[in-house]
Amino acid sequence: MFRKLVVNKPTDEHESLQVKNRNKPFHYIILFLVISNITLIVINAGIWIMADFQKLFVAADFTSFYTGYYMVRVGEGENLYDAALQSKYQQEFMAGRTFEGGVLLFPNPPYVAILLSPISLLPLNIAFYLWSLIQMSLLIWMLFSFNRLFSHWDKLERVILLIAILAFWPLTNTFMLGQFSLLLLIGLLQMYIAMKNSTLTRAGFWLSMLTIKPHTLLIPGMMTLNRRYWRVAVIILVIGISLFIGSWLIIGSQPWIQYIQSLKTLSSYFGEYGVHPNTEYTIRGVLSNLLGGSQADFINIISILVLLVGMIYVWFLWRKGISQNSPRFMLYFAFTVLLSVFLSLHLNPHDSLLLVLPAALFYDYLRGLNLPRRVYSILLLVSPPVFLIAAFNNYNLFGIFRPPVIIILIFLAWMIYYLIRDHRKDQEKSIITIPT
């Protein structure tokens, strides 16, 4: 992101000096931001260590997951979504402590509890450390995957990208909560790589990772409903049916009915049971800050309508099956994931980790077409500090917009600009000139 951002090659010594002087301020800004991000990595690691020292992880989201795993293992799978029973087990695990509202509900589909139930053979704290170790392995693999994907970048550019990823607060928050956000990001990253390599069966497998949190699948799934990528959709469908049948054979159909009911109930919670829509970096979060929790039903209706419009638009965007070798593929994929994050009906701040992929892909798009990207580079490196600060204060711009939402909206506007430009180029190509 240093020398490669200087596009025009000087033609003489005088011009070379002018270019060099003109680039100095930008280089200093980037250097300052890189150092700031390295500092954030140290701070984030320190926060994790302090939380561990104070034994705060017992109150992390992982405890709700562990509760589900444990209930399946001890034969309570049929009552997996029984709030009273979950509360009883959680109080046992937490030595009498309780979550806000008395329970932190198990939020994932039944098959997740079945597949991960062996983890509950370990005590809660050991199970958390095991999951953290697994996540660390996944993180290392993901960083190597990014490095290979962008091997055509300068080494310095790739190093800066990895620094920004490690400094990104949602990554640390994912580790602290024992969440699945990193696995979801890897699923999208590997899906992108598989689609680029035309291995669509593998792409379908990786996209199916998003079924851990089904609402994150709605918009990305729409890009597969076309002639070119239909096999991805088929694989997701096959995997989904297999998981349903397998879990039904083990714990019955009742948990699935309860799970679907819980999704509806979850949407009605505003400031209860650990659900705080006003803290989410989504359209629902913006509406929650604008209208307040008293308008929950109206907020949910508007959010659903906007989501449906987004799904239709993404399908329209991909309907012709964009070639994976086209720069357009990179732009469309980045926009689809970014839109999915912003329009999600429920996406906690740690799930903003998914933003890493569209941010990196859009930089690669700008780089590949030799488009201006200096300001974008600065915005990328400013993002980690903004997300960290937002995690520890309640400041909202105009009382409505969380600072990370502003960054997301800028990214969206930037991508939409190039989407419109791309569309206009298509229109120009389609004009038929009649010879006279």
N, C-alpha and C positions, 0 to 999 in steps of 0.2 A: 504494500500500500504506500510505499515511498516513491522510489524511482519509476516504477511501472505506471504511476499515475500521471507522469509527465508525458503527454502524448506527442507533442510537436518536437521534432528533432531540430536543433539549431543549425543554421546554415553557415555561420561564421563565428569567429571568436567573440565579437561584440554581442551578437545575439545570444550566444551561449552564456555570457555573463549576465545578461538581462534575465534569461530564463532561470538561471541559478538563483539570482537574488529574489526573483518573483516566487520561487518555490520554497525559500527559506521559512517564511512564516507557517506555511502548511506543514512542513517537516517538523517544526518545533511543536506545533499543536498535536500532531500525531505522536511524537515522542512523549510529550506530557501525558497524553491519554493512555499510552501503552504502560508507562510507569504507574499511572493511577490504577489501571486494571491489575497490574501485578500486585500492587498494594492491596487491592480488593481480594485477591486470591488468598493472601495471608490473613486478612481480616475474616473472610468467610471460614477459613480453616479454624481460626481462633474461636469463632462463634460456635462451631460444631463441637470443638473440644470442651468449651465452657459448658455447653448444654449437656454433654456427656458427664462431665465432672459433677454437675448439679442433679444428675439423674432425671433429666426432663424428658428423655425419650420414652418413658413409660406412658406419657400423656400424648404421644405422637399418634398420627393416623394409623400407623402400623398396628397399634393395639386393637383397633376395630377390625383390621384384616385378620390378625391373629385370632381374634374371637371367632370369626367365621370359620377359619381353618380348624380351630379346636372343636367347635360344635359339630362339624362334619365328622371329625375323627372319633368323637365319643358317641356317635349315633344320634345326634340331634339335628341332622341335616334337614329333616322335614320341617323343623322350626327355625330354619336359618335366619329368617327375617323377623322373628319374634323379638320386639324391642325389650320387653321385660326380661326375657331370658338372656339376651345379649348384655343387658345392664348387670344382671346377676353375675355372669362370668367375668365381666370387666372389673367389677368391684373386687373379685377374688384375685385377678391378675395384678390389680393396682393397689393391693393392700388397703382396701377401704376407700381409696380416693375415687372420685367420679368425674366424668366429663360434664361440660356445660349441658344442662337439660337432663342429666342423669345417665346419658348413654351417647356414644358415638356410633351411629348405625353402620353396619356392614353395607357398603354401597355398590359392590360389584356383582356381576352375574353369578349364579350358583356354581358354574363350572370352575371359576377361579378358586373358590373355597375348596373344591374337590381336588384340583390339581396340586394345590399348595398345602393341603392338609398335613403332609408329613412334617412340615416345618414346626407344627405345634407339638411334636414330640420333644422339642427342646423347650426350656424355660423361656419366658417372654424376652428377657434381656439378651440371652444367648441367640435366640431366633432373630432378634433385631440386628445384632452384629453380623450374623450369617448373611442376612439380606443385604446389609451394607457392603459386605465383602463381594457378594454377587454383583451388586450395583457398581462397585469399583471396577470389577472385571469388565462389565458392560461399557463403562465409561472409557476405559482404555481401548477397547475394541472400536468404540464409536469414533474416538479421536484418530485412530489409525485409518478408519474408513474415510473420514473427512480428508485426511492427508492424501490418501490414494485418489479420492474423487477429484481433488483439486491439485493433482500433481503437476499440472501445466502452469500453476502459479509460481511466482518467485518463492523461494524458501522463506524469505522474510514475511511475505504476505500470509503464508500458511502458519507461520509461528504466531503472528499477530491474531489470526483467527482463533487458534487454539487458546491463546491467552484470554481473548474475549469470552470464549465459551466457558472456561474455568472460572472467570470472574463473575459470570452471570448468576445473580442471586437465586433464581428459580432452580438452578442445578443444586446449589447448597441446600436450599429448602427441601428439595426432593429427597436428598440424603437424610436430612434431619427428621422428616416426617415418615420416611420409609415408604414413599409413594411409588407409583408406577410410571411417572412422567418420563423418566429416562428410557424405559422400555418402549413407550409410545413413540418417542422421538426416533429411536433406533428402527422401529417398525416402518416409519415413514421414510427414513433415510435409505434403508435397505430396499424398500419398495421402489424408490426413485432409481436406485442403482440397477435393480433388476429390470425395470421398464426400459431404462437406457440400453441395457444389454439384450433386450427382447426376450428375457426369460420370464414370461408372464405367469407361469405357474408359481414360481418363486415370489413374484410380486404379489400375487394373491395371498400367499401364505403370510408374508410380512404385513400386508395391510390388515389381515385378520387379527393382528395384535391389538388393533384399536377396539376390538370387541370387548376388551377389558373395561373400557369406558365407551359404551356404544354410541353416545351422543357425539363423540369425536370422529365417528366413522361416516356420519350423514353426508357431509359435503365432499370429503375426499372420495367417497364411494361413487359419487355422481360422475367422476371423470372416467369411470370404467364402463359406463353404459353407452358404448358405441361399437362400431364394427371392428376397430383395431384392437381394443383392449377388453373385449367382452369376456375373454377367458379369465381375466383377473376377477371379474364379478362372479363368475361361475365358481371359482375356487373358494372365494369368500363364502358363497352360499353353501357349498358342500361342507366346508369346515364348520360353519355355523350350525347346520343341521346335525352334523356328527357330534358336536359338543352338546347340543340340546338332548339328543337321543342318549348319549353316554351318561350325562348327568341325570336324566330322567330314570334310567335303569338303576342308578345307584341310590338316589335320594327321592325319587318320585317327581311328579309334575307340580305338586303344591308349591315348592319353593319358587318355581318360575312364575306362577300366578302371583305369589306374594312379591316377587321382585318387580314385576310390572306395576303392581299397585304402589310399591314403594317409590317408583320413579315419579308417579303422579303426586304422591305425598311430599316428596322431596322438593318439588317445584313450589310448593305452598309455604315452605319454611323461609322466613326472612328474619335472620338474627336468632334462629333457634337450632339446636342440635349441631352446632358447628357450621351452619350454612349461613353465609353472609354475602348475598349477591352484590351489595354495595362496594365490596372490596375486589370484585372480579374485574378483570380488564376486558370486558365484553360489552356488547350493546345492551345486554340485560343489566350489567353493572352501571352503565351510564344512565339508563332509565330509572334504576333504583335510587341513584343519587339525585336525579331530577325530580322524581315524583314521590319518593319515600315508600317505605314498606307497606303503608296502609293501602296502596294501590297495587298490591301484589297480583291480583287477577288480571288487571288491565295490562300490567307490565309483562306478564307471561304471555298474554294473547298477542301483544305487539311483537314480542321477541320471537314467538313461533312463526308469525307471519313473515317477519324479516328473514328468518332462517329459511323458510320455504322459498322465498324470492331468491335468496342466495343459492339454494340448491338448484333451482331451475336455471339460474344464470350460469352456474358452473357446468351444468349439463349442456346448455346451449354453446358454451365456450369450447367444450371438448367434443361436440356432437360429430364432427368430421374426423375425429381420431388423429390428433396432431402427431406427426412423425417424431420419434424420439431423437432423431439426429438434427432436428431443427432448433435454433435458439429459442423459437417460440415455445417449445416444449418446456424449457427451463423456466421461462417467464410465467407460463400458465400454471405450472406445478407450484411455483413459489406463491403465486397469487391465491391458488386454491387452498393451500395450507394456511396461509395468513388469514384468509376470509373465514376458514373453518374455526380458527381460534377466536376471532372477534365476534362471530355470530353464534357461538356455542351457547346452549341454554344453561349450561352449568360448567364453568371452568375456573377452578380455584387458581390463585396466583402462581402456585408452583407448576401448574400445567402450562404456563407461559413459556416453559422450556422448549415447547414445540416451535417457538418463533425462531430458534437457532437455524433451522433448515431453510425456511424461506428467505431469511436475511442473507445467508451465505449464497444461496442460489441466485438471488437477485444481483448480488455483487458480481458473481461469475457471469451473469447475463450482460451486465454493463461492461465488464472487462472484455468479454468475447467480442462485442460489437464496437469496442473502442469508444464507448460513450462516457460522458463526464461522470466521475464517481468520487471526486474529492470530498464533497459535502456529505455524500452517503457514507464514506469511510469514517468521517468524524461522527456522524450520527450512530453508526454501529458501535463505536468505542465509547460514546456517551451513554449508551443504553444500560450497561451494567451498573454504573453508579446510580442512575435514575431508578432502576428497579430495586436496588438495595435500599435507597433512601425511602422509597414509597412503602417498603415492607415495614418500616418502623415509624411511620407517621400517617396521619389521616388527611393530609392536605389534598384538596381537590380544586383544580382550576375552575373559577366561576362557581365553585360549590358543586360541580357536576363531574368534571373530567379528572380521573386519576392521572398523574404524570405519565405512567407507562401507556395509558390509552392514547395520549397525544402522540407518542412515538409510533404506536401501531397505526394510528390514522394517517400520519405522515408517510409511513411505508405503503399503506394502501393507496393513498393519493398518488404517490410516485409510480407505483406499479400500474395503476389505472391509466395514468398519462401514457405509458408505453403500450398498454393494451389498445388504447384509442389510436395511437400512432400506427400500431401494427394493423389495426382494422382499416385505417385509411389507406395504407399501402395496398391492402388487398383490393379495396375498391378501385384504386387507380389502375391496378393490373387487370381488373375485370372490364375496364372500359375498352370497347372495341372501336378502333378508328376505321371508318369506312373510306376507302381510297376514292379520290375524285378524278 
